[in-house]
Structure formats: structure tokens, C-alpha cells
């Protein structure tokens, strides 16, 4: 392998490090510190040619390939092989005429948002602007304006990908349509997407924020939320969280040690109706800390206030075909006493709208578009609260609400580090799975990309 490694270093313009080298820990570390990547070699690519060279090295050395840009939501931790870090492929080009953005593999949403904003345009980005665009998109891309504009995968024009044989190809609905279908919603086990062209939308402002309630009112608030979301227009995307705030000095004093129910929403489009649409939840008795206001899309990260700094996190999610008062009762009963929950955050997101209505047969996960809600439980491992307790708690919740569960997933919400093959398989319908498995077998017969998506199934 040493000869292969020296050859790789000669071919790569970026950085190549092993565990014996300075910079190895920085290059291998994910945003999610629960994911302890331990590759034999890390290639911090600075070009598409570097990516191709890293894949050729993996083929010569007969080792697996793992890919990460930011390290959010890695489904499996690598042990050995080569890790391709794409964070340096961070170019963004906006075309205001065609309303498109050409983005590199390492770009984060905040960079696209900031580049598009001067033109009055915005992408279908998620709740966190610090998440990588490519990983977020190929796992589905459930954004904060998706009820109006569809999933991120519905807004991809084309992408460039380095295949497992080292060849570079373009995929779109017209060129390599099966590969286009498989990657968009099927994840990253088909190669390395080095560049992607996405469509942007003509809104530069949104009306968003949150309102909090003490968790003692959870039953009342969840039932109200279920009723409220059943009649919302597509312009409103929302979520409801249960959050246990630690008694830490960095938490605002009035929230320290408290358990809260938080209703979050983002309104795009007809913002003159935003106040009226949000009124039913904002005016409920017990409302605290109402932060709703109009904001430029460059500040959209303030709506959900997802953490920016790396931390260890362990989560898992399911898609629901409905969420009613009956579902709410079963959900809260399964959670148990909220302050005692081993999961720090319990989230329910409202789907539907354009996610269902504008379904695109060119991309994968068609069955999952029937889902009306997404439930996700997230915990932070610490002494006295190991990942096993968080996982057991989540599984108990999912079991109790099983009559309303459509499937696990989507891929971006399956979890981190230890996703089961059965969970990945359940994301896809039989027809979808057959089609994407055929693509996988044709372009990666040796399963070099075995640490993501379909690769985890096809061991």
C-alpha cells in the first residue's frame, strides 16, 4: 500500500495525510463529534482531479471510500480505507438570468444564501445554514420553504460525479437519467458529486421565528399544533420541538433547567398574511418569548437556531402519514416525563404541500412524499446518558406511534454513525429500490462506497 500512497501524493494537489501525520485529526473530524472517523488515509481534495486520484488509489489498494464535506449526518463511521474531504471544493456561481447556482461539493448553505441574496434569490436550504449543500440535497433536502417550493432534490438541474471507477460524468434528467434518479434521494454511495447546478427562487425575505411554552402544557400545544397544521397554506413551513435546556451558564437564565415546547415557522411568498396565519399558535395561553418577525433570507438560520459549533449528537427519525390528536396523545405518552427524556430535542416537522403536490418522477423517494410529518429525536451522549439509552427511548416512541409511521427516514434523518441497513432499505419502495440497486451494482460492483446510503445495505 505504501507504493500506492506515494503515487497518490504525487497526483494530488491537495493534502494527503495518514494517522502518523500532523493535520490528520483536523482532516478526519466530522461536525458531529459522535462520528469518530478512523480512515487510513485522508485526501483533502482541492480539485475534481484530486477526487478521481483518491478513488483510483482506493481501487488500487482495494479499500473502501468515505466522503464528507462538513460531517453532518454521516450514516456510518469509517474504519480504515480512504476518506475524501471535499470541504475545499467551495466555489459558488450565481446566474440571476436562469436563476441557478453552480456549487462545489464542499459548499455550505450559508455561502449559497449570501451569494444569491443580492439578486433577490434564495435556495431550498435547510434549517441550518452551516450544513453542506451536496450531502443535504442527495439525502432528500427537506427545507424551511419546501412546502412552497418542493424538496432540494426537486430543484437540481444536473450534477457532476466521479464514479467508483474514477471516471467523471454528468447526470441530469436527460443525460444518465438512472444515475440522476438514484443519487437524488438515494444518497452518496454511487460516487462523489463534485459539482451541482440547482434552481433558485425569487424571494429574499421570509417571516419566521418561534414561540415557546412551558412543557407542562405539551398536550394542549401538540393537539393545537395538529389542528393548526391540517389547514395551513403551502407558504407556511413549521415544526414543533420539545427541548430540555441544561442549567448551563450559556443558556439564558429564564430557560436554564427548563423543559419547553417550541413552535417554529417560516413563511415565504405572501408575507402580508403571515401574522394571520401564525396567530392561532402565537396567541395561545402561556406563550413566551415570541421571536417572529420579517427577516432577510440571509438571517434564516435564526429561525430554528440549530447549533453552529461541532458537538456529539445521536438521532433517528421516521416519516408519518398523519399527526392527529390521537397521535399526539400516543407520542407524548411514549416520551414519558419530558424533563427525564434522554433525548435533548424531540422534533416534529410539518411536510406536505409542494413536497407532495409537485412530486418529480425524475428523482427518488417518491413514496415518502406521501408523508405529512417527520418525527426526529436527537440526544447528546454524555456520562449517564449513553447513546444506547437515547436509541432505546426513540425506538419506544416510534413503536408507540407505529400506526401513523410511513417509513424510516428520509436518508438525512435516519441517524448518525450506526444506521441499520434495514432502516435504509425501508426508505424506498420496492420499485425504487430495484432501480437504484441496479444502478449501484452497475457502477460500484465491488461496493467501494460502502459507508453511505445503499452501500451499507449491499455488504
Secondary structure, DSSP 8 states (H G I E B T S, - for coil): -HHHHHHHHHH-SSEEEETTSTTHHHHH--SBTT---B-SEEEE-SSHHHHHHHHHHHHHHT--EEEESS-TT-SB--BSSEEEE-TT---EEEETTTTEEEEETT-BHHHHHHHHHTTT-B----S-TTSBHHHHHHTT---TTHHHH--GGGGEEEEEEE-TTS-EEEEESSSSHHHHHHHHHH-SSS-EEEEEEEE-BS--EEEEEEEEEEGGGHHHHHHHHHHHHTT--TTEEEEEEEEE--S-TTS-GGGTT-EEEEEEEEE-S-GGGHHHHHHHHHTSTT-B----EEEEGGGTHHHH----S-B--EEEEEEES---HHHHHHHHHHH-SGGG-SSSEEEEEE--THHHHT--TTSS--GGGG--EEEEEEE--BTTB-HHHHHHHHHHHHHHTGGGEEEE--GGGS-SSB--HHHHHHTS-HHHHHHHHHHHHHH-TT-S--SSTHHHH--
